[in-house]
Amino acid sequence: MFPRSPRRARRAATVLFAFAAGFAGVLGSYLAVGLRPTFVASPVSSALVRVMPDAVVRFAIVTLTDFGRSLGIDHLGATANLLLAVLLAAAALGGLGVAGLLLGGRRSRPLAGVVVGSLLVAVSALLVTGSAASAVGAGAAAGALLVTGVALLGSTAEGGTPAASATGVSDGRRRTLGALATAFVGTVAGVSLFGRGDGAGAGAAAGGSESGDGNDALPIDTGTTSRLLDEAESRAFDVGGLEGLVSGDDFYTVDINNADPDVAAADWSLSVTGAVANAYELSYDDLLDRETVHEFVTLRCVSDRLNGRKMDTDLWSGVSAEALLDEADPQGEYVVLRAADGYYEEFPLSAFEGGLLAFAKGGETLPRKHGYPLRALVLGHWGEVNVKWLTEIEIHEEPVTGFWEKKGWHGTGPVETVAKLHGVERGEGTMTVAGHAYAGTRGIERVEVSTDGGDSWSEATLSERLPAGTGRSPEAKHAADAWRQWRYEYEKPDDTHEVVVRAVDGEGDRQPKGDGEAPDGDRKPFPSGATGWVSKTLEP
């Protein structure tokens, strides 16, 4: 092989060093503020979601996320987006740091270059995040790497190239040390940032909490919520592999952020605007002064696969959306919900009239990752319209294209009927299969099971309906907006067999087969949600 020229070696070392300085800046920002919107890579991550081709975003949400869950890794798609954002932020900060080093430092003044480079990194971080803590953390960490680089690579020579041997350290050793420094910083940053955070770790140490303002004095009758949760637990089936009727901390999350908005209740308000006779604004205290309603509500993401795991249920507490709308006297037929992170969705106003504005989940303050201080629950509709970190309810006379609709999704309507098959239990001479069924406010009338690939069908046993929430009559259609469990026990066959399940909703409509070609169903989530029968091949 031909020996590498000194100039090429210096260029390679400078590029390597630039990335090391950039990673140090990213890591410094993270250590200062945690995985929050003020983390220097967070705005980059959000921008990627908005500018990436729709097919790439769809692949990350549907394919990568499901693949990650199969490996026990939550939010793999979001993690991939975050790591790409970290790389881009590191490249940008590193470039600025080295540019400052070369601009500000001459052979006799290398530390001046370090100061200029650190300031460039800090100022750029401040402009991107608006956080002085994040900027100081990024600038200081990048500066530390710049000082190290000056020591390893030598002071800069006239013309902007590193001196060959100003420190007496050989080129080979400098390259080795530079590579090790880069690997070290990159490894620490990767370990710190891998996974989708909710503000714990460094952020919590800096004074944050998962629910934003911590333990708020909520107007919740804990006796009522405990009773409802206990009743729900008593109605659940106990089958291996089957989730309970209340998801709790395992509730899925999907949104456009890697670092969720960190909204303080004292600074938050909810505006009701647009085509209304009476526009008004509520503070958090104003909201808590209103009558509290408790509801069991199921959410299902439009990107959920037929037998996926993006469908969960919990007890939510908040105020009736209908009461707030009545006070505003809407003059239009459409509503746009807007969030603190810039997300928004639009759907017919009629769908929101039975909804809930929730400030608590499971009898406790709404977690930050689920929309603290307030989120919307639009009963029986796909999860994307259940906007988190809600700040504005805007009434329109004409339809508006929502965030995901601009990317080709059509998930603002009612959910599709589905019966999932997750639980399998083998006994002496018998087998039991079980799952959840959901059809939005239509409710579930029955679930049918076939153990011979669809040639014959039997009716499964359904769990009791979840308790009706407070402020609703048990007969109200909204009381049906929660899943039900099903189970079916049968004689254990001798051979491998295919189990198929399908649900019938409360209006008597059977879940369509959805073979991918039939006109009445499509097994792919994009663009309007997956439909079809769920099947599994089981060993006896």
C-alpha positions as CSV (number, residue, x, y, z in Angstrom):
1,M,0.0,0.0,0.0
2,F,1.1,3.6,-0.7
3,P,2.0,5.6,2.4
4,R,-0.6,8.2,3.4
5,S,0.7,11.8,2.7
6,P,1.2,14.0,5.8
7,R,-1.4,16.5,4.5
8,R,-4.1,13.7,4.1
9,A,-3.2,12.3,7.5
10,R,-3.6,15.8,9.1
11,R,-7.0,16.2,7.3
12,A,-8.2,12.8,8.5
13,A,-7.1,13.6,12.1
14,T,-8.8,17.0,12.0
15,V,-12.1,15.4,10.8
16,L,-11.9,12.8,13.4
17,F,-11.1,15.4,16.0
18,A,-14.0,17.5,14.9
19,F,-16.5,14.7,15.4
20,A,-15.1,14.0,18.8
21,A,-15.5,17.7,19.8
22,G,-19.1,17.6,18.4
23,F,-20.0,14.5,20.3
24,A,-18.6,16.1,23.4
25,G,-20.8,19.2,22.8
26,V,-23.9,17.0,22.4
27,L,-23.0,15.0,25.5
28,G,-22.4,18.2,27.5
29,S,-25.8,19.5,26.5
30,Y,-27.4,16.2,27.6
31,L,-25.7,16.2,30.9
32,A,-26.9,19.8,31.5
33,V,-30.6,19.4,30.7
34,G,-31.3,15.7,30.1
35,L,-33.4,14.3,27.2
36,R,-35.7,17.3,27.0
37,P,-36.7,19.8,24.2
38,T,-33.7,21.9,25.3
39,F,-31.3,19.1,24.5
40,V,-29.3,20.2,21.5
41,A,-30.3,17.2,19.4
42,S,-34.0,17.5,20.1
43,P,-34.8,20.3,17.6
44,V,-32.8,18.4,15.0
45,S,-34.8,15.2,15.7
46,S,-38.1,17.1,15.4
47,A,-37.0,18.7,12.2
48,L,-36.1,15.3,10.7
49,V,-39.7,14.1,11.4
50,R,-41.0,17.1,9.5
51,V,-38.7,17.0,6.5
52,M,-38.0,13.3,6.0
53,P,-39.8,11.6,3.1
54,D,-43.2,10.2,4.2
55,A,-42.2,6.6,3.3
56,V,-39.2,6.9,5.7
57,V,-41.3,8.2,8.6
58,R,-43.8,5.4,7.9
59,F,-41.1,2.8,7.9
60,A,-39.8,4.1,11.3
61,I,-43.2,4.2,12.9
62,V,-44.6,0.8,11.6
63,T,-41.7,-1.5,10.8
64,L,-38.8,-0.4,13.0
65,T,-41.1,0.1,16.1
66,D,-42.7,-3.3,15.7
67,F,-39.3,-5.0,15.1
68,G,-37.9,-3.3,18.2
69,R,-40.8,-4.5,20.3
70,S,-40.2,-8.1,19.1
71,L,-36.7,-7.7,20.5
72,G,-37.9,-6.1,23.7
73,I,-36.8,-2.6,22.6
74,D,-39.4,0.1,22.8
75,H,-39.5,2.9,20.3
76,L,-36.7,1.6,18.0
77,G,-37.9,3.9,15.2
78,A,-37.7,7.0,17.5
79,T,-34.4,5.8,18.7
80,A,-33.0,5.6,15.2
81,N,-34.3,9.1,14.5
82,L,-32.6,10.4,17.7
83,L,-29.3,8.7,16.9
84,L,-29.3,10.3,13.4
85,A,-30.1,13.7,15.0
86,V,-27.2,13.2,17.4
87,L,-24.8,12.5,14.5
88,L,-26.0,15.6,12.6
89,A,-25.8,17.8,15.7
90,A,-22.3,16.4,16.5
91,A,-21.1,17.1,12.9
92,A,-22.5,20.6,13.1
93,L,-21.1,21.4,16.5
94,G,-17.8,19.8,15.7
95,G,-17.4,21.8,12.5
96,L,-18.1,25.0,14.4
97,G,-15.6,24.1,17.1
98,V,-12.8,23.3,14.7
99,A,-13.6,26.4,12.6
100,G,-13.3,28.5,15.7
101,L,-10.0,26.8,16.5
102,L,-8.6,27.5,13.1
103,L,-10.0,31.1,13.0
104,G,-9.1,32.2,16.4
105,G,-5.9,30.3,17.1
106,R,-2.5,30.9,15.5
107,R,0.7,29.1,16.2
108,S,1.4,31.2,19.2
109,R,-2.2,31.5,20.4
110,P,-3.9,28.1,20.3
111,L,-6.0,28.7,23.4
112,A,-7.6,31.7,21.7
113,G,-8.9,29.3,19.1
114,V,-10.3,27.1,21.8
115,V,-12.2,30.0,23.3
116,V,-13.6,31.0,19.9
117,G,-14.5,27.4,19.0
118,S,-16.3,27.0,22.4
119,L,-18.2,30.2,22.0
120,L,-19.3,29.2,18.5
121,V,-20.6,25.9,19.8
122,A,-22.3,27.6,22.8
123,V,-24.0,30.3,20.8
124,S,-25.3,27.9,18.1
125,A,-26.7,25.7,20.9
126,L,-28.4,28.7,22.5
127,L,-29.9,29.7,19.2
128,V,-31.2,26.2,18.5
129,T,-32.5,25.4,22.0
130,G,-33.1,28.7,23.7
131,S,-31.5,27.2,26.8
132,A,-28.5,28.8,28.6
133,A,-27.8,25.6,30.5
134,S,-27.8,23.5,27.3
135,A,-25.5,26.1,25.6
136,V,-23.1,26.2,28.5
137,G,-23.0,22.5,28.7
138,A,-22.3,22.1,25.0
139,G,-19.7,24.8,24.9
140,A,-17.8,23.7,27.9
141,A,-17.7,20.0,26.9
142,A,-16.7,20.9,23.3
143,G,-14.0,23.3,24.7
144,A,-12.6,20.5,26.8
145,L,-12.2,18.3,23.7
146,L,-10.7,21.3,21.8
147,V,-8.1,21.7,24.5
148,T,-7.3,18.0,24.3
149,G,-7.1,18.2,20.5
150,V,-4.6,21.1,20.7
151,A,-2.5,19.0,23.0
152,L,-2.7,15.9,20.8
153,L,-2.6,17.4,17.4
154,G,-0.3,20.3,18.2
155,S,-1.0,24.0,17.8
156,T,-2.4,25.2,14.5
157,A,0.0,26.3,11.9
158,E,-0.3,29.3,9.7
159,G,-2.7,28.5,6.9
160,G,-5.0,26.5,9.1
161,T,-3.3,23.1,9.2
162,P,-2.0,21.4,12.4
163,A,1.7,21.5,13.0
164,A,3.3,18.2,12.3
165,S,5.1,17.7,15.6
166,A,4.6,20.7,17.8
167,T,4.0,18.6,20.8
168,G,6.6,16.0,20.1
169,V,3.9,13.3,19.7
170,S,4.2,11.2,16.6
171,D,1.5,11.4,13.9
172,G,0.6,7.8,14.4
173,R,0.1,8.2,18.2
174,R,-1.9,11.3,17.7
175,R,-4.2,9.5,15.3
176,T,-4.5,6.6,17.7
177,L,-5.3,8.9,20.6
178,G,-7.8,10.9,18.5
179,A,-9.6,7.7,17.5
180,L,-9.7,6.5,21.1
181,A,-11.1,9.9,22.3
182,T,-13.7,9.8,19.6
183,A,-14.7,6.2,20.4
184,F,-14.9,7.0,24.1
185,V,-17.1,10.1,23.7
186,G,-19.3,8.4,21.2
187,T,-19.7,5.4,23.4
188,V,-20.7,7.5,26.4
189,A,-23.1,9.5,24.4
190,G,-24.6,6.4,22.8
191,V,-25.2,4.7,26.2
192,S,-26.6,7.9,27.7
193,L,-29.0,8.6,24.8
194,F,-30.0,5.2,23.6
195,G,-33.7,4.7,24.0
196,R,-36.5,7.2,24.2
197,G,-36.4,9.1,27.5
198,D,-39.1,10.9,29.5
199,G,-36.9,13.4,31.2
200,A,-35.5,11.1,33.9
201,G,-31.8,10.8,34.7
202,A,-30.0,14.1,34.2
203,G,-33.2,15.9,33.6
204,A,-34.7,14.7,36.8
205,A,-31.6,15.6,38.7
206,A,-31.9,19.1,37.3
207,G,-35.3,19.5,39.0
208,G,-37.6,17.9,36.5
209,S,-40.2,15.2,37.0
210,E,-42.1,12.8,34.9
211,S,-45.4,14.6,35.3
212,G,-44.0,18.1,34.9
213,D,-44.8,19.8,38.1
214,G,-44.6,16.8,40.3
215,N,-47.4,15.8,42.8
216,D,-50.2,18.3,42.1
217,A,-53.2,18.5,44.3
218,L,-55.7,17.0,41.9
219,P,-59.4,17.2,42.5
220,I,-59.7,13.4,42.4
221,D,-61.6,11.2,44.8
222,T,-59.0,8.5,45.3
223,G,-61.7,6.2,46.8
224,T,-63.6,6.4,43.5
225,T,-60.6,5.7,41.3
226,S,-59.3,2.9,43.5
227,R,-62.8,1.3,43.4
228,L,-63.0,1.5,39.6
229,L,-59.5,0.1,39.2
230,D,-60.2,-2.7,41.6
231,E,-63.4,-3.6,39.8
232,A,-61.6,-3.6,36.5
233,E,-58.9,-5.9,37.9
234,S,-61.5,-8.3,39.2
235,R,-63.1,-8.7,35.7
236,A,-59.8,-9.6,34.0
237,F,-59.0,-13.1,32.8
238,D,-55.9,-14.8,34.0
239,V,-54.3,-16.4,30.9
240,G,-50.6,-16.7,30.3
241,G,-49.3,-14.0,27.9
242,L,-52.5,-11.9,28.2
243,E,-52.3,-8.3,29.4
244,G,-54.9,-7.2,32.0
245,L,-57.8,-4.9,31.4
246,V,-55.9,-1.9,32.6
247,S,-52.5,-1.2,31.0
248,G,-51.0,1.1,33.5
249,D,-47.3,1.9,33.0
250,D,-47.2,-0.4,29.9
251,F,-49.5,2.0,28.0
252,Y,-48.0,2.5,24.5
253,T,-46.8,6.0,23.3
254,V,-46.4,7.3,19.8
255,D,-45.7,11.0,19.0
256,I,-43.4,13.2,16.9
257,N,-40.9,13.7,19.7
258,N,-37.8,12.0,21.2
259,A,-37.7,14.6,24.0
260,D,-41.3,15.2,25.1
261,P,-42.4,18.8,25.9
262,D,-41.7,19.9,29.4
263,V,-44.7,22.0,30.2
264,A,-45.1,23.7,33.6
265,A,-48.7,24.0,34.8
266,A,-48.1,27.5,36.1
267,D,-47.1,28.6,32.6
268,W,-49.8,26.6,30.7
269,S,-53.2,27.6,29.5
270,L,-55.9,26.2,27.2
271,S,-57.4,28.5,24.6
272,V,-60.8,27.8,23.0
273,T,-60.7,29.9,19.8
274,G,-61.8,30.1,16.1
275,A,-65.3,30.1,14.9
276,V,-66.9,30.4,18.3
277,A,-69.4,32.9,19.8
278,N,-67.3,33.0,23.0
279,A,-63.6,32.6,22.9
280,Y,-61.9,32.1,26.2
281,E,-58.9,30.8,28.0
282,L,-58.4,28.5,31.0
283,S,-55.5,28.2,33.4
284,Y,-54.6,24.9,35.0
285,D,-56.3,25.9,38.2
286,D,-59.4,26.9,36.3
287,L,-59.5,23.5,34.7
288,L,-59.1,21.7,38.1
289,D,-62.0,23.8,39.5
290,R,-64.4,22.1,37.1
291,E,-66.4,18.9,37.7
292,T,-64.1,15.9,37.3
293,V,-65.2,12.9,35.2
294,H,-63.5,9.4,35.3
295,E,-63.6,7.1,32.3
296,F,-62.0,3.9,31.1
297,V,-60.9,4.7,27.6
298,T,-59.0,2.5,25.0
299,L,-56.6,4.0,22.6
300,R,-55.3,2.3,19.4
301,C,-52.7,3.8,17.1
302,V,-53.5,3.8,13.4
303,S,-50.1,2.4,12.7
304,D,-50.9,-0.7,14.9
305,R,-50.6,-4.0,13.1
306,L,-53.5,-6.5,13.3
307,N,-51.9,-8.4,16.2
308,G,-49.7,-5.5,17.3
309,R,-49.3,-4.0,20.7
310,K,-50.2,-0.4,20.1
311,M,-53.6,-0.7,21.8
312,D,-54.1,-0.1,25.5
313,T,-56.6,1.0,28.2
314,D,-56.5,3.0,31.4
315,L,-58.7,5.0,33.7
316,W,-58.5,8.7,32.8
317,S,-59.8,11.6,34.9
318,G,-60.5,15.1,33.6
319,V,-63.3,17.4,32.4
320,S,-66.0,16.9,29.8
321,A,-65.1,18.3,26.4
322,E,-68.7,18.9,25.7
323,A,-69.0,21.2,28.7
324,L,-66.1,23.4,27.4
325,L,-67.6,23.4,23.9
326,D,-71.0,24.4,25.1
327,E,-69.5,27.4,26.9
328,A,-67.7,28.5,23.7
329,D,-70.8,28.0,21.5
330,P,-69.1,26.7,18.3
331,Q,-70.1,28.1,15.0
332,G,-68.3,25.6,12.8
333,E,-68.3,21.8,12.2
334,Y,-64.6,21.0,12.6
335,V,-62.2,21.1,15.4
336,V,-58.4,21.4,15.4
337,L,-56.5,20.4,18.5
338,R,-53.1,22.0,18.9
339,A,-50.2,20.9,21.2
340,A,-47.2,22.6,22.8
341,D,-44.9,20.7,20.5
342,G,-46.5,22.1,17.4
343,Y,-48.5,19.0,16.6
344,Y,-52.1,19.4,15.5
345,E,-54.9,17.3,14.2
346,E,-58.4,18.0,12.8
347,F,-61.6,16.0,12.8
348,P,-65.4,16.6,12.9
349,L,-66.6,18.5,15.9
350,S,-69.3,15.9,16.5
351,A,-66.7,13.3,17.4
352,F,-65.3,15.5,20.2
353,E,-68.6,16.2,21.9
354,G,-68.5,13.0,24.0
355,G,-64.7,13.4,24.6
356,L,-62.7,14.0,27.7
357,L,-59.9,16.4,28.5
358,A,-57.7,14.3,30.8
359,F,-55.3,15.6,33.5
360,A,-54.9,12.3,35.3
361,K,-54.2,8.7,34.4
362,G,-54.7,5.7,36.7
363,G,-55.8,8.0,39.5
364,E,-52.5,9.9,39.4
365,T,-51.2,13.1,37.7
366,L,-51.0,12.7,34.0
367,P,-47.4,11.5,33.1
368,R,-45.3,13.8,31.0
369,K,-45.0,11.2,28.2
370,H,-48.8,11.0,28.0
371,G,-49.4,14.8,27.7
372,Y,-49.0,16.6,31.0
373,P,-50.7,18.8,31.9
374,L,-53.6,18.0,29.6
375,R,-54.5,15.7,26.8
376,A,-57.6,15.0,24.7
377,L,-59.4,11.7,24.5
378,V,-61.6,11.5,21.4
379,L,-63.7,8.4,22.1
380,G,-63.7,5.6,19.5
381,H,-61.2,7.3,17.2
382,W,-57.7,6.4,16.2
383,G,-55.0,7.5,18.6
384,E,-53.5,10.3,16.5
385,V,-56.4,12.7,17.2
386,N,-56.0,12.2,21.0
387,V,-53.6,15.1,21.1
388,K,-51.2,15.4,24.1
389,W,-49.8,18.5,25.7
390,L,-53.0,20.2,24.5
391,T,-52.9,24.0,24.4
392,E,-55.7,25.1,22.0
393,I,-59.1,23.9,20.8
394,E,-59.8,25.7,17.5
395,I,-63.1,25.6,15.8
396,H,-63.2,25.8,12.0
397,E,-66.0,26.1,9.4
398,E,-64.0,24.2,6.8
399,P,-61.8,21.1,7.0
400,V,-58.1,21.5,7.8
401,T,-55.4,19.0,6.8
402,G,-53.8,17.5,9.9
403,F,-50.2,16.7,10.6
404,W,-50.3,13.1,9.7
405,E,-52.7,13.6,6.9
406,K,-50.1,15.8,5.2
407,K,-47.9,12.7,5.3
408,G,-50.5,10.4,3.7
409,W,-52.2,8.9,6.7
410,H,-56.0,8.9,7.1
411,G,-56.4,8.2,10.8
412,T,-58.8,10.8,12.0
413,G,-61.9,8.6,11.8
414,P,-63.4,5.8,14.0
415,V,-61.2,2.8,14.7
416,E,-61.6,-0.5,12.9
417,T,-62.9,-3.5,14.7
418,V,-60.2,-5.9,15.8
419,A,-59.8,-9.1,17.9
420,K,-56.2,-9.8,18.9
421,L,-54.7,-13.1,19.9
422,H,-51.9,-12.8,22.5
423,G,-52.5,-15.3,25.2
424,V,-51.8,-19.1,24.8
425,E,-52.0,-21.5,27.7
426,R,-51.5,-25.3,27.5
427,G,-53.1,-27.6,30.1
428,E,-53.7,-31.3,30.5
429,G,-55.5,-32.3,27.4
430,T,-56.7,-28.7,26.7
431,M,-55.5,-25.4,25.2
432,T,-56.7,-21.9,26.0
433,V,-56.3,-19.0,23.7
434,A,-57.1,-15.4,24.6
435,G,-56.8,-11.8,23.6
436,H,-58.5,-8.4,23.5
437,A,-61.3,-7.1,21.2
438,Y,-62.1,-3.5,20.5
439,A,-64.5,-1.6,18.2
440,G,-64.6,1.9,19.6
441,T,-67.9,3.2,20.8
442,R,-69.7,0.5,18.8
443,G,-68.6,-2.0,21.6
444,I,-68.0,-5.7,21.2
445,E,-70.9,-8.1,21.0
446,R,-69.0,-11.3,20.6
447,V,-65.7,-12.9,19.5
448,E,-65.6,-16.0,17.3
449,V,-62.7,-18.5,17.3
450,S,-61.7,-21.1,14.7
451,T,-59.1,-23.8,15.6
452,D,-59.1,-25.4,12.1
453,G,-58.0,-22.4,10.0
454,G,-61.4,-20.9,9.5
455,D,-63.5,-24.0,8.5
456,S,-65.6,-23.9,11.6
457,W,-66.3,-21.3,14.3
458,S,-67.2,-21.2,18.0
459,E,-68.0,-18.3,20.3
460,A,-65.5,-17.3,22.9
461,T,-66.2,-16.1,26.4
462,L,-66.0,-12.4,26.9
463,S,-64.9,-10.5,30.0
464,E,-67.4,-8.3,31.7
465,R,-67.5,-4.7,30.4
466,L,-65.3,-2.3,32.3
467,P,-67.2,-0.2,34.8
468,A,-69.0,2.8,33.5
469,G,-67.2,6.0,34.4
470,T,-68.6,8.7,36.6
471,G,-70.9,11.2,34.9
472,R,-72.1,8.7,32.3
473,S,-75.0,6.3,32.3
474,P,-74.1,2.7,31.7
475,E,-76.3,2.7,28.6
476,A,-74.5,5.7,27.0
477,K,-72.5,4.7,23.9
478,H,-69.4,6.2,25.4
479,A,-69.5,3.6,28.2
480,A,-68.6,1.0,25.5
481,D,-65.4,2.7,24.5
482,A,-63.1,0.2,26.1
483,W,-61.8,-3.1,25.0
484,R,-62.9,-6.5,26.4
485,Q,-60.9,-9.6,26.9
486,W,-61.9,-12.9,25.3
487,R,-60.8,-16.5,25.9
488,Y,-61.6,-19.9,24.4
489,E,-60.7,-23.3,25.7
490,Y,-60.7,-26.4,23.5
491,E,-59.4,-29.9,23.3
492,K,-55.7,-30.1,22.6
493,P,-55.3,-31.4,19.0
494,D,-52.6,-33.9,18.0
495,D,-51.1,-31.8,15.3
496,T,-50.0,-28.2,14.5
497,H,-53.1,-26.1,13.9
498,E,-54.1,-22.6,12.9
499,V,-56.2,-20.5,15.3
500,V,-58.2,-17.7,13.7
501,V,-60.2,-15.0,15.6
502,R,-62.7,-12.3,14.5
503,A,-65.0,-9.9,16.4
504,V,-68.5,-8.8,15.9
505,D,-69.2,-5.2,17.0
506,G,-72.2,-3.9,19.0
507,E,-74.0,-3.0,15.7
508,G,-73.8,-6.6,14.5
509,D,-71.0,-6.0,11.9
510,R,-68.4,-8.7,11.7
511,Q,-64.7,-7.7,11.5
512,P,-63.8,-8.1,7.7
513,K,-61.4,-10.8,6.7
514,G,-58.9,-8.4,5.1
515,D,-56.7,-10.7,3.0
516,G,-54.9,-7.8,1.5
517,E,-56.8,-8.1,-1.8
518,A,-60.4,-8.2,-0.7
519,P,-62.2,-4.9,-1.0
520,D,-63.5,-5.0,2.6
521,G,-60.2,-5.1,4.3
522,D,-56.5,-4.4,4.2
523,R,-54.0,-6.0,6.6
524,K,-51.5,-3.1,6.2
525,P,-51.8,-0.2,8.7
526,F,-51.1,2.5,6.1
527,P,-53.0,4.6,5.4
528,S,-56.3,4.0,7.3
529,G,-55.5,1.3,9.8
530,A,-55.2,-2.4,9.5
531,T,-58.3,-4.6,9.2
532,G,-58.7,-8.4,9.0
533,W,-58.8,-11.6,11.0
534,V,-55.9,-12.5,13.2
535,S,-54.4,-16.0,13.1
536,K,-51.6,-17.9,14.7
537,T,-50.2,-21.3,14.0
538,L,-49.8,-23.2,17.3
539,E,-48.1,-26.4,18.4
540,P,-50.2,-28.7,20.7
